Amino acid sequence: MKIKKNDIVMVITGKDKGKKGKVLKAIPKENRVIVEGINMQTKHQKQTRKVKAEIKHQEGPINASNVMYFDKKTNAPTRIGYTIDHGHKVRVAKKTGAIID
């Protein structure tokens, strides 16, 4: 999976299309990511002796194919490729050729 934690991504399809956010968690086995402020879900918390009943809003996972890395330099989404730089495999933005990390 080419998307990693702390990347800024843009949603390219679905109900949140066009929104940007930071990846909070990447789940490579399921090919899913959790993005800050995207795919908000409502969870109902039952009351217990210690916790009051409440309605929580939290981010749900979305498929990694529905998001695209957002390049701040070009201010546009871009695909990600890999290349070898000084003996290390690094991620590269396809639009500009700039090394991401």
N, C-alpha and C positions, 0 to 999 in steps of 0.2 A: 504494500500500500504506500502510495507516494505522499499522502497527507500525514503530518505528524502533529503531536501536541504543541500548542502555542503558535501554530500557523494561523494567519488571517486568511479566511476563505470566503467565497461568495457562493450563495446558493443559486444554481443555474436552472433548477426545475422544481415544481411542487408549489405548495401554498405560500411558502416564504421566498419565492423567486425574487432575486435582486438584492436580498439582504446580505449584509456582511457580518462576520463575527469571528471570535477567536475559538480555536478548537480546545475544548476543555479536556477531552479524553478521546483517544483513538482505540478502536477495538479491531485489530487486524484479522483475527480469526473469523469474525462475522462481517468484515469489510464495512464497518460502520464507524461513524464519528458522532460525538456530542459537541454541538456548537453553541456558544453562549448566546442566549436570546432567541434561538431558532427552535422550531417544533415544540413550542411550550405546551405542556400537558398539565391537567388538573388532577391532583391526588387528594383524596379525603383522608385526614388523619383522625382515627377514632380516639375518643377520650380515654385516658387511663388515669391512674392515681397521680402520676407525676406530670403528665402532658395534657393540656387542654385540647379539645377538638378544634380542628382548623382545616382550611382548604389551602393546600400548598400548590404552587406553580413551579414546575421544574422542566428542564430541557429533556427531550427525548432523543434517542439515537436516530440518525438518518443515514442512508446509504452513502458511501464515499463517492460513488459515481455521480451523485446529485450535487456535489460541491466542487469548486475549482479554486486553486491557489490564487490569492489576490496579491499582485505585485504592487507595492507602494510606489516604486519608482515610476512606473508607467501609468499608475492609477487605473489598472485594468486587470481582469482575470487572465491567467496564462496557464498553459499546460506545463507539466514538469517532466524533465528527462534526467538521465544519469550520464555522467562522464567520469573519466579517471583524471585526477589532478594530483600530481606529485605522489603517485602510488596509492591514493585514497579515492574511494568512490564518493562522489558528491552530487547533490541535486542541482539542476540547472533549469532556469526559466527558459522556455522555448522561444518566447517572443524576443527577448533581449540577449539571451545567451549568458546572462549574469549568474554567478554561483550563488545559490541560496544559503547553503551552510557547509 
